[in-house]
Amino acid sequence: MKSADRVFGSGLPRSFEVVASLTGLVVLFPLMAISGAMIILTSRGGFMFRQKRVGRHGEMFVLYKLRTMRVANLGPFVTSKDDARITRVGRFLRQTKLDELPTLWNVLKGDMALVGPRPEVSRYVKLEDSMWQAVLRVKPGITDPVTLQLRNEEDLLAQVKGDREAYYVSELLPLKLKGYVAYLKGRSWRTDLRVLSQTVAAVLNPNHTKSSADFADYAE
């Protein structure tokens, strides 16, 4: 798998990602600290969420996020907007994407990139599948064009009647993989920088983000 890395274009330089992630962690630390305190004060458990995800070349790593759900409340790995496991503070953190701030540590460590396909749990990854093999040639990222267009993914899942996890695996995830590969084929540091700027704009002004309904057209 590693010999095929050059199939896709290079993204942002590692030196840029180190500086950007370190700066982000320092500047945003007060916001993370306040968010962490609110989590601890309003629900039982710690403020940090840790979960093993599949990274580049299929290697596992620990993803860090702010906890948005109740501790030891078992359920599907996919989350919809109306999921009862989400805490009140957690709902706000998910809507504003503040829960993603600790993933900058993953970027600093080298587990993730700023821009790249979102990492999945091993339950959903099929290493023998050619689409997955292509996606796993690169580091997973915090954001990418697919993630931007699926910013309202939890709203979409909330509309699904029946088994939402099955819908995610059979319908939504294959479209995501197609979108990832389509982006990576034309990827460059310029396209990654554009995605970063669009992500910041989407966080600051969510009303300008494309709806999930537009995603199927993008992925085809």
Secondary structure as a PSIPRED ss2 file (coil, helix, strand):
# PSIPRED VFORMAT (PSIPRED V4.0)

   1 M C   1.000  0.000  0.000
   2 K H   0.000  1.000  0.000
   3 S H   0.000  1.000  0.000
   4 A H   0.000  1.000  0.000
   5 D H   0.000  1.000  0.000
   6 R H   0.000  1.000  0.000
   7 V H   0.000  1.000  0.000
   8 F C   1.000  0.000  0.000
   9 G C   1.000  0.000  0.000
  10 S C   1.000  0.000  0.000
  11 G C   1.000  0.000  0.000
  12 L C   1.000  0.000  0.000
  13 P C   1.000  0.000  0.000
  14 R H   0.000  1.000  0.000
  15 S H   0.000  1.000  0.000
  16 F H   0.000  1.000  0.000
  17 E H   0.000  1.000  0.000
  18 V H   0.000  1.000  0.000
  19 V H   0.000  1.000  0.000
  20 A H   0.000  1.000  0.000
  21 S H   0.000  1.000  0.000
  22 L H   0.000  1.000  0.000
  23 T H   0.000  1.000  0.000
  24 G H   0.000  1.000  0.000
  25 L H   0.000  1.000  0.000
  26 V H   0.000  1.000  0.000
  27 V H   0.000  1.000  0.000
  28 L H   0.000  1.000  0.000
  29 F H   0.000  1.000  0.000
  30 P H   0.000  1.000  0.000
  31 L H   0.000  1.000  0.000
  32 M H   0.000  1.000  0.000
  33 A H   0.000  1.000  0.000
  34 I H   0.000  1.000  0.000
  35 S H   0.000  1.000  0.000
  36 G H   0.000  1.000  0.000
  37 A H   0.000  1.000  0.000
  38 M H   0.000  1.000  0.000
  39 I H   0.000  1.000  0.000
  40 I H   0.000  1.000  0.000
  41 L H   0.000  1.000  0.000
  42 T H   0.000  1.000  0.000
  43 S C   1.000  0.000  0.000
  44 R C   1.000  0.000  0.000
  45 G C   1.000  0.000  0.000
  46 G C   1.000  0.000  0.000
  47 F C   1.000  0.000  0.000
  48 M E   0.000  0.000  1.000
  49 F E   0.000  0.000  1.000
  50 R E   0.000  0.000  1.000
  51 Q E   0.000  0.000  1.000
  52 K E   0.000  0.000  1.000
  53 R E   0.000  0.000  1.000
  54 V E   0.000  0.000  1.000
  55 G C   1.000  0.000  0.000
  56 R H   0.000  1.000  0.000
  57 H H   0.000  1.000  0.000
  58 G H   0.000  1.000  0.000
  59 E C   1.000  0.000  0.000
  60 M E   0.000  0.000  1.000
  61 F E   0.000  0.000  1.000
  62 V E   0.000  0.000  1.000
  63 L E   0.000  0.000  1.000
  64 Y E   0.000  0.000  1.000
  65 K E   0.000  0.000  1.000
  66 L E   0.000  0.000  1.000
  67 R C   1.000  0.000  0.000
  68 T C   1.000  0.000  0.000
  69 M E   0.000  0.000  1.000
  70 R C   1.000  0.000  0.000
  71 V C   1.000  0.000  0.000
  72 A C   1.000  0.000  0.000
  73 N C   1.000  0.000  0.000
  74 L C   1.000  0.000  0.000
  75 G C   1.000  0.000  0.000
  76 P C   1.000  0.000  0.000
  77 F C   1.000  0.000  0.000
  78 V C   1.000  0.000  0.000
  79 T C   1.000  0.000  0.000
  80 S C   1.000  0.000  0.000
  81 K C   1.000  0.000  0.000
  82 D C   1.000  0.000  0.000
  83 D C   1.000  0.000  0.000
  84 A C   1.000  0.000  0.000
  85 R C   1.000  0.000  0.000
  86 I E   0.000  0.000  1.000
  87 T C   1.000  0.000  0.000
  88 R H   0.000  1.000  0.000
  89 V H   0.000  1.000  0.000
  90 G H   0.000  1.000  0.000
  91 R H   0.000  1.000  0.000
  92 F H   0.000  1.000  0.000
  93 L H   0.000  1.000  0.000
  94 R H   0.000  1.000  0.000
  95 Q H   0.000  1.000  0.000
  96 T H   0.000  1.000  0.000
  97 K C   1.000  0.000  0.000
  98 L H   0.000  1.000  0.000
  99 D H   0.000  1.000  0.000
 100 E H   0.000  1.000  0.000
 101 L C   1.000  0.000  0.000
 102 P C   1.000  0.000  0.000
 103 T H   0.000  1.000  0.000
 104 L H   0.000  1.000  0.000
 105 W H   0.000  1.000  0.000
 106 N H   0.000  1.000  0.000
 107 V H   0.000  1.000  0.000
 108 L H   0.000  1.000  0.000
 109 K H   0.000  1.000  0.000
 110 G C   1.000  0.000  0.000
 111 D C   1.000  0.000  0.000
 112 M C   1.000  0.000  0.000
 113 A E   0.000  0.000  1.000
 114 L E   0.000  0.000  1.000
 115 V E   0.000  0.000  1.000
 116 G C   1.000  0.000  0.000
 117 P C   1.000  0.000  0.000
 118 R C   1.000  0.000  0.000
 119 P C   1.000  0.000  0.000
 120 E C   1.000  0.000  0.000
 121 V C   1.000  0.000  0.000
 122 S H   0.000  1.000  0.000
 123 R H   0.000  1.000  0.000
 124 Y H   0.000  1.000  0.000
 125 V C   1.000  0.000  0.000
 126 K C   1.000  0.000  0.000
 127 L C   1.000  0.000  0.000
 128 E C   1.000  0.000  0.000
 129 D C   1.000  0.000  0.000
 130 S H   0.000  1.000  0.000
 131 M H   0.000  1.000  0.000
 132 W H   0.000  1.000  0.000
 133 Q H   0.000  1.000  0.000
 134 A H   0.000  1.000  0.000
 135 V H   0.000  1.000  0.000
 136 L C   1.000  0.000  0.000
 137 R C   1.000  0.000  0.000
 138 V C   1.000  0.000  0.000
 139 K C   1.000  0.000  0.000
 140 P C   1.000  0.000  0.000
 141 G E   0.000  0.000  1.000
 142 I E   0.000  0.000  1.000
 143 T E   0.000  0.000  1.000
 144 D C   1.000  0.000  0.000
 145 P H   0.000  1.000  0.000
 146 V H   0.000  1.000  0.000
 147 T H   0.000  1.000  0.000
 148 L H   0.000  1.000  0.000
 149 Q H   0.000  1.000  0.000
 150 L C   1.000  0.000  0.000
 151 R C   1.000  0.000  0.000
 152 N C   1.000  0.000  0.000
 153 E H   0.000  1.000  0.000
 154 E H   0.000  1.000  0.000
 155 D H   0.000  1.000  0.000
 156 L H   0.000  1.000  0.000
 157 L H   0.000  1.000  0.000
 158 A H   0.000  1.000  0.000
 159 Q C   1.000  0.000  0.000
 160 V C   1.000  0.000  0.000
 161 K C   1.000  0.000  0.000
 162 G C   1.000  0.000  0.000
 163 D C   1.000  0.000  0.000
 164 R H   0.000  1.000  0.000
 165 E H   0.000  1.000  0.000
 166 A H   0.000  1.000  0.000
 167 Y H   0.000  1.000  0.000
 168 Y H   0.000  1.000  0.000
 169 V H   0.000  1.000  0.000
 170 S H   0.000  1.000  0.000
 171 E H   0.000  1.000  0.000
 172 L H   0.000  1.000  0.000
 173 L H   0.000  1.000  0.000
 174 P H   0.000  1.000  0.000
 175 L H   0.000  1.000  0.000
 176 K H   0.000  1.000  0.000
 177 L H   0.000  1.000  0.000
 178 K H   0.000  1.000  0.000
 179 G H   0.000  1.000  0.000
 180 Y H   0.000  1.000  0.000
 181 V H   0.000  1.000  0.000
 182 A H   0.000  1.000  0.000
 183 Y H   0.000  1.000  0.000
 184 L H   0.000  1.000  0.000
 185 K H   0.000  1.000  0.000
 186 G C   1.000  0.000  0.000
 187 R C   1.000  0.000  0.000
 188 S C   1.000  0.000  0.000
 189 W H   0.000  1.000  0.000
 190 R H   0.000  1.000  0.000
 191 T H   0.000  1.000  0.000
 192 D H   0.000  1.000  0.000
 193 L H   0.000  1.000  0.000
 194 R H   0.000  1.000  0.000
 195 V H   0.000  1.000  0.000
 196 L H   0.000  1.000  0.000
 197 S H   0.000  1.000  0.000
 198 Q H   0.000  1.000  0.000
 199 T H   0.000  1.000  0.000
 200 V H   0.000  1.000  0.000
 201 A H   0.000  1.000  0.000
 202 A H   0.000  1.000  0.000
 203 V H   0.000  1.000  0.000
 204 L H   0.000  1.000  0.000
 205 N C   1.000  0.000  0.000
 206 P H   0.000  1.000  0.000
 207 N H   0.000  1.000  0.000
 208 H H   0.000  1.000  0.000
 209 T C   1.000  0.000  0.000
 210 K C   1.000  0.000  0.000
 211 S C   1.000  0.000  0.000
 212 S H   0.000  1.000  0.000
 213 A H   0.000  1.000  0.000
 214 D H   0.000  1.000  0.000
 215 F H   0.000  1.000  0.000
 216 A H   0.000  1.000  0.000
 217 D H   0.000  1.000  0.000
 218 Y H   0.000  1.000  0.000
 219 A H   0.000  1.000  0.000
 220 E C   1.000  0.000  0.000
